[in-house]
Amino acid sequence: MLRKLNIRRLLAIPLALTLILSLAACAAPVETVDYDALAAEQAEADRLAELEAERDAALAELERLQAEAAEREEAERLAEEEALAALEDEEAEEAVTEEETTTAVAAAQSTAPANPPAASNPPATPAVPTAAAPAASGNALSGLVTITDNTTPAVEMRGRPNVAGGPQVFFSADNRELGTISMDSVRSAQNSIRNRPADGSPPDPRYGPGDWGLWWADEFNRLRGLGGADRPAPAPGPVEGSHEWNEQERQELIRLINAERQRIGTGTLIVDQVLMDFAQIRADEGGRAGGAPHTRPNGDSVRNENWSAGRGRVAFDSWMNSPGHRDLMLGQGPWANRQTTFGIGVGRGGTIMIVNEIVIVPA
């Protein structure tokens, strides 16, 4: 009997241990999972991945545009070389023709009599009063201006005060209007000018990049057969066409824009290098391909950009005088609180400001 009881006790020990372990497991605290926090972390990770993908797409687009710009520059260089070669051939032909003519004249003179008979004196020609010189041929303003005064010299071309988008007016020294021209005609005339300096200034060393209004006034005078104003040479500065010259204008525009935004309380914009690079590509393209504003050479249109044919302070003032451009530049109206970054490009074709992101609409 005693032996059997011990065996039962021995068999009961594992059962007791199992029961004790089960009770201990039940008593241990159960770890809970915060599914809301996990979902928030995943959403943030997804958002960062999306932003990174957008940034990669913007960089890829910028690389494509830079390659396209390089190809276009190479094509322009080859075209210029061909044009120069053709010009040299033409000049060589003219030189040959001139030499042949000179030889023929010399031969004719050698066969002429040494002492030709004296001719009778012709009757005196009455003096003719001096009139104003005729308009120079090839003037960029020909056929584009409305002239209201043919005798008073113009000193400046500018828009009327507080009239945004209106015609440009030629003013005299006493602020009288002498003629008008539409802004579209000004751009057309400017695009027709050949051999402009690379910094975008008028084709005359007496004028700087911001002196187009003065240069056009003198062209208006020349169109009417009047002399231009006596303009002094510009003060020495960076070499025209250099990177430093364009960068100087870019930094001045950035300063002007952010100073005005601070003044009205819309906050400063941050310079974004991708937008700066793309804005420079757009400025080099001219911003108005085929005569249509905000259009690339391949016909694609670009949004989120301000474009001006002027440079530096001239571009800033033109944007300030245009309600839509002013709103985009200063973050007002439909653009209120929607901008944080921007880029500025300054080129021969004008000035470009792009805000927030690159938006290209295929043709």
PyMOL commands that set and color helices and strands:
alter all, ss='L'
color gray80, all
select helices_A, chain A and resi 2-27+35-111+183-191+212-223+243-264+273-285+289-291+313-320+323-330+333-335
alter helices_A, ss='H'
color red, helices_A
select strands_A, chain A and resi 146-147+156-159+168-171+177-181+270-271+301-308+341-347+350-361
alter strands_A, ss='S'
color yellow, strands_A
deselect
rebuild
show_as cartoon
